[in-house]
């Protein structure tokens, strides 16, 4: 039986990525992967918020305070962004 995941996991960014300007966009550059991940304004905001561990609920609160828009749409975008950052090894779950 696999260990259960925490009910409200915290996420934190990994410091192996650096922010670089790519044309008019900002991107995360990961030297060890030789990869560039272009970020939109929302994804960059989430990345900056993850300097310190935060739950999805905390991140959603910060998003709704910083940006105008429908909360459900922000929640969906947040989930997709976290999933992509996890998949690309740019953030991790923390206890």
CNS distance restraints for C-alpha pairs under 8 A (distance, minus, plus):
assign (resid   5 and name CA) (resid   9 and name CA) 7.47 0.50 0.50
assign (resid   6 and name CA) (resid  95 and name CA) 7.93 0.50 0.50
assign (resid   8 and name CA) (resid  55 and name CA) 6.28 0.50 0.50
assign (resid   8 and name CA) (resid  56 and name CA) 7.60 0.50 0.50
assign (resid   9 and name CA) (resid  55 and name CA) 5.85 0.50 0.50
assign (resid   9 and name CA) (resid  56 and name CA) 7.76 0.50 0.50
assign (resid   9 and name CA) (resid  93 and name CA) 6.44 0.50 0.50
assign (resid   9 and name CA) (resid  94 and name CA) 6.88 0.50 0.50
assign (resid   9 and name CA) (resid  95 and name CA) 6.99 0.50 0.50
assign (resid  10 and name CA) (resid  53 and name CA) 5.56 0.50 0.50
assign (resid  10 and name CA) (resid  54 and name CA) 4.94 0.50 0.50
assign (resid  10 and name CA) (resid  55 and name CA) 4.44 0.50 0.50
assign (resid  10 and name CA) (resid  56 and name CA) 7.41 0.50 0.50
assign (resid  10 and name CA) (resid  93 and name CA) 5.64 0.50 0.50
assign (resid  10 and name CA) (resid  94 and name CA) 5.32 0.50 0.50
assign (resid  10 and name CA) (resid  95 and name CA) 6.61 0.50 0.50
assign (resid  11 and name CA) (resid  50 and name CA) 6.87 0.50 0.50
assign (resid  11 and name CA) (resid  53 and name CA) 5.21 0.50 0.50
assign (resid  11 and name CA) (resid  54 and name CA) 5.43 0.50 0.50
assign (resid  11 and name CA) (resid  55 and name CA) 6.16 0.50 0.50
assign (resid  11 and name CA) (resid  56 and name CA) 7.92 0.50 0.50
assign (resid  11 and name CA) (resid  91 and name CA) 6.53 0.50 0.50
assign (resid  11 and name CA) (resid  92 and name CA) 5.54 0.50 0.50
assign (resid  11 and name CA) (resid  93 and name CA) 4.54 0.50 0.50
assign (resid  11 and name CA) (resid  94 and name CA) 5.76 0.50 0.50
assign (resid  12 and name CA) (resid  50 and name CA) 4.90 0.50 0.50
assign (resid  12 and name CA) (resid  51 and name CA) 6.34 0.50 0.50
assign (resid  12 and name CA) (resid  52 and name CA) 6.02 0.50 0.50
assign (resid  12 and name CA) (resid  53 and name CA) 4.58 0.50 0.50
assign (resid  12 and name CA) (resid  54 and name CA) 6.72 0.50 0.50
assign (resid  12 and name CA) (resid  91 and name CA) 5.41 0.50 0.50
assign (resid  12 and name CA) (resid  92 and name CA) 5.57 0.50 0.50
assign (resid  12 and name CA) (resid  93 and name CA) 6.54 0.50 0.50
assign (resid  12 and name CA) (resid  94 and name CA) 6.84 0.50 0.50
assign (resid  13 and name CA) (resid  47 and name CA) 6.80 0.50 0.50
assign (resid  13 and name CA) (resid  50 and name CA) 5.31 0.50 0.50
assign (resid  13 and name CA) (resid  51 and name CA) 6.09 0.50 0.50
assign (resid  13 and name CA) (resid  52 and name CA) 7.83 0.50 0.50
assign (resid  13 and name CA) (resid  53 and name CA) 7.90 0.50 0.50
assign (resid  13 and name CA) (resid  90 and name CA) 5.87 0.50 0.50
assign (resid  13 and name CA) (resid  91 and name CA) 4.02 0.50 0.50
assign (resid  13 and name CA) (resid  92 and name CA) 6.31 0.50 0.50
assign (resid  14 and name CA) (resid  89 and name CA) 7.75 0.50 0.50
assign (resid  14 and name CA) (resid  90 and name CA) 5.43 0.50 0.50
assign (resid  14 and name CA) (resid  91 and name CA) 5.25 0.50 0.50
assign (resid  14 and name CA) (resid  92 and name CA) 6.96 0.50 0.50
assign (resid  15 and name CA) (resid  90 and name CA) 7.95 0.50 0.50
assign (resid  16 and name CA) (resid  30 and name CA) 6.22 0.50 0.50
assign (resid  16 and name CA) (resid  31 and name CA) 7.63 0.50 0.50
assign (resid  16 and name CA) (resid  90 and name CA) 7.62 0.50 0.50
assign (resid  17 and name CA) (resid  28 and name CA) 5.69 0.50 0.50
assign (resid  17 and name CA) (resid  29 and name CA) 5.32 0.50 0.50
assign (resid  17 and name CA) (resid  30 and name CA) 4.56 0.50 0.50
assign (resid  17 and name CA) (resid  31 and name CA) 7.26 0.50 0.50
assign (resid  17 and name CA) (resid  90 and name CA) 6.97 0.50 0.50
assign (resid  18 and name CA) (resid  28 and name CA) 5.38 0.50 0.50
assign (resid  18 and name CA) (resid  29 and name CA) 5.15 0.50 0.50
assign (resid  18 and name CA) (resid  30 and name CA) 6.55 0.50 0.50
assign (resid  19 and name CA) (resid  26 and name CA) 6.62 0.50 0.50
assign (resid  19 and name CA) (resid  27 and name CA) 5.58 0.50 0.50
assign (resid  19 and name CA) (resid  28 and name CA) 4.65 0.50 0.50
assign (resid  19 and name CA) (resid  29 and name CA) 6.15 0.50 0.50
assign (resid  20 and name CA) (resid  26 and name CA) 5.75 0.50 0.50
assign (resid  20 and name CA) (resid  27 and name CA) 5.32 0.50 0.50
assign (resid  20 and name CA) (resid  28 and name CA) 6.16 0.50 0.50
assign (resid  20 and name CA) (resid  29 and name CA) 6.43 0.50 0.50
assign (resid  21 and name CA) (resid  25 and name CA) 5.90 0.50 0.50
assign (resid  21 and name CA) (resid  26 and name CA) 4.62 0.50 0.50
assign (resid  21 and name CA) (resid  27 and name CA) 6.23 0.50 0.50
assign (resid  22 and name CA) (resid  26 and name CA) 5.75 0.50 0.50
assign (resid  22 and name CA) (resid  27 and name CA) 6.50 0.50 0.50
assign (resid  22 and name CA) (resid  38 and name CA) 7.98 0.50 0.50
assign (resid  25 and name CA) (resid  38 and name CA) 6.90 0.50 0.50
assign (resid  25 and name CA) (resid  39 and name CA) 7.28 0.50 0.50
assign (resid  25 and name CA) (resid  40 and name CA) 7.65 0.50 0.50
assign (resid  26 and name CA) (resid  38 and name CA) 6.06 0.50 0.50
assign (resid  26 and name CA) (resid  39 and name CA) 5.95 0.50 0.50
assign (resid  26 and name CA) (resid  40 and name CA) 7.60 0.50 0.50
assign (resid  26 and name CA) (resid  44 and name CA) 7.94 0.50 0.50
assign (resid  27 and name CA) (resid  36 and name CA) 6.20 0.50 0.50
assign (resid  27 and name CA) (resid  37 and name CA) 5.22 0.50 0.50
assign (resid  27 and name CA) (resid  38 and name CA) 4.05 0.50 0.50
assign (resid  27 and name CA) (resid  39 and name CA) 5.32 0.50 0.50
assign (resid  28 and name CA) (resid  36 and name CA) 5.59 0.50 0.50
assign (resid  28 and name CA) (resid  37 and name CA) 5.02 0.50 0.50
assign (resid  28 and name CA) (resid  38 and name CA) 6.39 0.50 0.50
assign (resid  28 and name CA) (resid  39 and name CA) 7.29 0.50 0.50
assign (resid  29 and name CA) (resid  34 and name CA) 7.26 0.50 0.50
assign (resid  29 and name CA) (resid  35 and name CA) 5.81 0.50 0.50
assign (resid  29 and name CA) (resid  36 and name CA) 4.54 0.50 0.50
assign (resid  29 and name CA) (resid  37 and name CA) 6.49 0.50 0.50
assign (resid  30 and name CA) (resid  34 and name CA) 5.73 0.50 0.50
assign (resid  30 and name CA) (resid  35 and name CA) 5.31 0.50 0.50
assign (resid  30 and name CA) (resid  36 and name CA) 6.45 0.50 0.50
assign (resid  31 and name CA) (resid  35 and name CA) 6.84 0.50 0.50
assign (resid  39 and name CA) (resid  43 and name CA) 5.46 0.50 0.50
assign (resid  39 and name CA) (resid  44 and name CA) 5.70 0.50 0.50
assign (resid  40 and name CA) (resid  44 and name CA) 6.17 0.50 0.50
assign (resid  41 and name CA) (resid  45 and name CA) 6.20 0.50 0.50
assign (resid  42 and name CA) (resid  46 and name CA) 6.28 0.50 0.50
assign (resid  42 and name CA) (resid  63 and name CA) 7.97 0.50 0.50
assign (resid  43 and name CA) (resid  47 and name CA) 6.11 0.50 0.50
assign (resid  43 and name CA) (resid  81 and name CA) 6.44 0.50 0.50
assign (resid  44 and name CA) (resid  48 and name CA) 6.18 0.50 0.50
assign (resid  45 and name CA) (resid  49 and name CA) 6.20 0.50 0.50
assign (resid  45 and name CA) (resid  63 and name CA) 7.99 0.50 0.50
assign (resid  46 and name CA) (resid  50 and name CA) 6.32 0.50 0.50
assign (resid  46 and name CA) (resid  59 and name CA) 7.10 0.50 0.50
assign (resid  46 and name CA) (resid  63 and name CA) 7.88 0.50 0.50
assign (resid  46 and name CA) (resid  78 and name CA) 7.91 0.50 0.50
assign (resid  47 and name CA) (resid  51 and name CA) 7.30 0.50 0.50
assign (resid  49 and name CA) (resid  54 and name CA) 7.76 0.50 0.50
assign (resid  49 and name CA) (resid  59 and name CA) 7.31 0.50 0.50
assign (resid  50 and name CA) (resid  54 and name CA) 6.41 0.50 0.50
assign (resid  53 and name CA) (resid  94 and name CA) 7.27 0.50 0.50
assign (resid  54 and name CA) (resid  58 and name CA) 5.94 0.50 0.50
assign (resid  54 and name CA) (resid  59 and name CA) 6.44 0.50 0.50
assign (resid  55 and name CA) (resid  59 and name CA) 6.23 0.50 0.50
assign (resid  56 and name CA) (resid  60 and name CA) 6.00 0.50 0.50
assign (resid  56 and name CA) (resid  78 and name CA) 7.71 0.50 0.50
assign (resid  56 and name CA) (resid  79 and name CA) 7.83 0.50 0.50
assign (resid  57 and name CA) (resid  61 and name CA) 6.22 0.50 0.50
assign (resid  58 and name CA) (resid  62 and name CA) 6.32 0.50 0.50
assign (resid  59 and name CA) (resid  63 and name CA) 6.15 0.50 0.50
assign (resid  59 and name CA) (resid  78 and name CA) 7.89 0.50 0.50
assign (resid  60 and name CA) (resid  64 and name CA) 6.15 0.50 0.50
assign (resid  60 and name CA) (resid  74 and name CA) 7.16 0.50 0.50
assign (resid  60 and name CA) (resid  75 and name CA) 6.33 0.50 0.50
assign (resid  60 and name CA) (resid  78 and name CA) 7.14 0.50 0.50
assign (resid  61 and name CA) (resid  65 and name CA) 6.24 0.50 0.50
assign (resid  62 and name CA) (resid  66 and name CA) 6.16 0.50 0.50
assign (resid  63 and name CA) (resid  67 and name CA) 5.81 0.50 0.50
assign (resid  63 and name CA) (resid  74 and name CA) 7.30 0.50 0.50
assign (resid  64 and name CA) (resid  68 and name CA) 6.60 0.50 0.50
assign (resid  64 and name CA) (resid  69 and name CA) 7.44 0.50 0.50
assign (resid  64 and name CA) (resid  71 and name CA) 6.70 0.50 0.50
assign (resid  64 and name CA) (resid  74 and name CA) 7.54 0.50 0.50
assign (resid  69 and name CA) (resid  73 and name CA) 7.47 0.50 0.50
assign (resid  69 and name CA) (resid  74 and name CA) 7.15 0.50 0.50
assign (resid  70 and name CA) (resid  74 and name CA) 6.34 0.50 0.50
assign (resid  71 and name CA) (resid  75 and name CA) 6.07 0.50 0.50
assign (resid  72 and name CA) (resid  76 and name CA) 6.28 0.50 0.50
assign (resid  73 and name CA) (resid  77 and name CA) 6.18 0.50 0.50
assign (resid  74 and name CA) (resid  78 and name CA) 5.92 0.50 0.50
assign (resid  75 and name CA) (resid  79 and name CA) 6.23 0.50 0.50
assign (resid  76 and name CA) (resid  80 and name CA) 6.29 0.50 0.50
assign (resid  77 and name CA) (resid  81 and name CA) 6.03 0.50 0.50
assign (resid  78 and name CA) (resid  82 and name CA) 6.11 0.50 0.50
assign (resid  79 and name CA) (resid  83 and name CA) 6.09 0.50 0.50
assign (resid  80 and name CA) (resid  84 and name CA) 6.22 0.50 0.50
assign (resid  81 and name CA) (resid  85 and name CA) 6.13 0.50 0.50
assign (resid  82 and name CA) (resid  86 and name CA) 6.02 0.50 0.50
assign (resid  82 and name CA) (resid  91 and name CA) 7.75 0.50 0.50
assign (resid  83 and name CA) (resid  87 and name CA) 6.03 0.50 0.50
assign (resid  84 and name CA) (resid  88 and name CA) 6.11 0.50 0.50
assign (resid  85 and name CA) (resid  89 and name CA) 6.18 0.50 0.50
assign (resid  85 and name CA) (resid  90 and name CA) 5.02 0.50 0.50
assign (resid  85 and name CA) (resid  91 and name CA) 5.61 0.50 0.50
assign (resid  86 and name CA) (resid  90 and name CA) 5.91 0.50 0.50
assign (resid  86 and name CA) (resid  91 and name CA) 5.20 0.50 0.50
assign (resid  86 and name CA) (resid  92 and name CA) 6.16 0.50 0.50
